[in-house]
Amino acid sequence: MTDKTVASTNAPAQGEVALLPPVDVIEDASGITLYADLPGVAKDKLHLQVEADTLEISGEMSLEIRDGMESTHVEVGSPRFKRVFTLSKELDCEKVTAEFDQGVLKLRIPKAIHAQPRKVEIRVG
């Protein structure tokens, strides 16, 4: 990953408390793949938005406590999470794909055609 391809800007808005889920970003010649660990998040509580050069991942996680049980220790005080990334102009934000499986979100963002490497044919004569 290069800093020019995707940069994380995680400062929550004033007064907003949100978790910052861990994210791995892997870059190859044709684009980037982003993996976000979101344990305890249901698909219907997960929100993705791409606008201009910004990618936002947000939502809520829930921990069900059965009747007759109560929490005695809580390390996750806010069930909301949010990550915001600034995407480079090299990426084609119109072709983002997303998969969500067993608490892991996988996003694939291809590079725009003009930013992908291409082979140049050499003519003789």
VMD Tcl script that draws the C-alpha trace (Angstrom):
set ca {
  {0.00 0.00 0.00}
  {1.22 3.44 -0.75}
  {0.12 6.54 1.08}
  {-1.10 8.06 -2.17}
  {-3.58 5.23 -2.84}
  {-5.57 5.22 0.38}
  {-5.18 7.28 3.53}
  {-7.14 6.81 6.74}
  {-8.72 9.83 8.39}
  {-10.27 8.51 11.56}
  {-10.98 11.58 13.64}
  {-14.58 11.25 14.86}
  {-16.81 14.30 14.74}
  {-16.83 16.46 17.86}
  {-18.77 14.74 20.64}
  {-19.01 11.47 18.67}
  {-17.60 8.30 20.20}
  {-16.84 5.52 17.75}
  {-14.62 2.45 17.70}
  {-11.91 2.16 15.06}
  {-12.02 -1.39 13.74}
  {-8.68 -2.79 12.54}
  {-8.18 -2.64 8.77}
  {-5.59 -4.19 6.44}
  {-5.07 -2.71 2.97}
  {-3.24 -4.68 0.31}
  {-2.26 -3.11 -2.99}
  {-1.43 -4.91 -6.21}
  {-0.97 -3.74 -9.80}
  {-4.72 -3.71 -10.50}
  {-6.08 -2.11 -7.31}
  {-6.47 -2.43 -3.56}
  {-8.19 -4.94 -1.30}
  {-9.29 -3.74 2.11}
  {-10.09 -6.15 4.96}
  {-11.93 -4.81 8.04}
  {-12.44 -6.94 11.16}
  {-16.01 -6.37 12.35}
  {-16.89 -9.11 14.85}
  {-20.40 -8.94 16.21}
  {-21.69 -6.79 13.36}
  {-24.79 -7.90 11.48}
  {-24.93 -7.18 7.74}
  {-27.99 -4.96 8.18}
  {-26.06 -2.81 10.70}
  {-23.10 -2.29 8.34}
  {-23.01 0.79 6.11}
  {-20.63 1.56 3.24}
  {-20.56 4.83 1.37}
  {-18.30 6.05 -1.41}
  {-18.60 9.71 -2.26}
  {-16.12 11.52 -4.49}
  {-12.74 10.38 -3.09}
  {-13.99 9.27 0.34}
  {-14.83 5.76 1.56}
  {-16.73 5.49 4.84}
  {-17.33 2.24 6.74}
  {-19.70 2.61 9.68}
  {-22.26 0.72 11.69}
  {-23.15 -0.84 15.01}
  {-22.20 -4.06 16.70}
  {-24.43 -5.86 19.14}
  {-23.80 -8.33 21.90}
  {-26.87 -10.25 22.90}
  {-27.20 -10.94 26.60}
  {-29.61 -13.72 27.42}
  {-32.36 -13.33 29.99}
  {-31.09 -13.86 33.50}
  {-27.56 -12.73 32.59}
  {-25.88 -9.36 33.04}
  {-22.56 -7.87 32.01}
  {-20.02 -7.61 34.77}
  {-17.17 -6.19 32.69}
  {-17.51 -4.12 29.52}
  {-14.50 -3.06 27.45}
  {-16.48 -1.90 24.43}
  {-18.42 1.07 25.75}
  {-19.69 2.27 22.39}
  {-21.22 -0.22 19.98}
  {-20.76 2.19 17.05}
  {-17.77 2.15 14.75}
  {-16.55 4.31 11.90}
  {-13.55 4.43 9.58}
  {-13.09 7.02 6.86}
  {-10.54 6.71 4.06}
  {-9.46 9.18 1.41}
  {-9.00 7.39 -1.91}
  {-6.58 8.49 -4.60}
  {-7.65 9.48 -8.08}
  {-5.90 6.30 -9.30}
  {-8.81 4.19 -7.98}
  {-12.08 3.59 -9.83}
  {-14.66 4.30 -7.12}
  {-17.50 3.30 -9.46}
  {-16.38 -0.34 -9.38}
  {-16.10 -1.03 -5.64}
  {-17.21 -4.54 -4.65}
  {-17.92 -5.72 -1.11}
  {-18.20 -9.12 0.58}
  {-19.00 -9.78 4.23}
  {-18.27 -13.21 5.73}
  {-17.87 -14.29 9.36}
  {-17.24 -10.77 10.65}
  {-14.71 -9.79 7.98}
  {-15.56 -7.14 5.38}
  {-13.61 -7.42 2.14}
  {-13.66 -4.47 -0.27}
  {-12.04 -4.54 -3.69}
  {-11.36 -1.22 -5.39}
  {-9.72 -1.53 -8.81}
  {-7.36 1.05 -10.22}
  {-8.71 3.20 -13.03}
  {-7.66 2.09 -16.50}
  {-5.26 5.05 -16.85}
  {-3.48 4.06 -13.62}
  {-2.99 0.36 -14.40}
  {0.30 -0.81 -15.82}
  {0.21 -1.68 -19.47}
  {2.62 -3.31 -21.83}
  {3.90 -1.17 -24.70}
  {4.60 -3.00 -27.92}
  {7.86 -2.13 -29.66}
  {7.66 -1.94 -33.42}
  {10.61 -2.68 -35.63}
  {11.41 -0.75 -38.75}
}
mol new
graphics top color blue
foreach p $ca { graphics top sphere $p radius 0.5 }
foreach p [lrange $ca 0 end-1] q [lrange $ca 1 end] { graphics top cylinder $p $q radius 0.2 }
display resetview
